Amino acid sequence: MTWRCRSAATKTDRLDESKLDISFGSQIRSYVMQPYRLIKDHRTKFSVGDVDRVLDGDIDPFIRSYLMAKRTKGKLTVEADDDLDAA
């Protein structure tokens, strides 16, 4: 086995070890349609009340909040943009 193959195998093993089990309660996001309307990202605590807009594909605020939280190692509380409330 070459050095590159061993290096790739080691990286893959580390990635596999960091994965969580897929089970109830391990979801990234919650989509609530009734009795109220809310989508919440459990990793960043970011939430949006405009469910239709997110279901239509506008997930940029969730991506931005994840990247900002990852950059600051989770020490950032992300607030919703003003333009999300106006839409």
Secondary structure as GFF3:
##gff-version 3
##sequence-region A 1 87
A	DSSP	alpha_helix	3	18	.	.	.	ID=ss1
A	DSSP	beta_strand	29	32	.	.	.	ID=ss2
A	DSSP	beta_strand	38	41	.	.	.	ID=ss3
A	DSSP	beta_strand	46	48	.	.	.	ID=ss4
A	DSSP	alpha_helix	51	55	.	.	.	ID=ss5
A	DSSP	alpha_helix	60	71	.	.	.	ID=ss6
A	DSSP	alpha_helix	82	86	.	.	.	ID=ss7
###
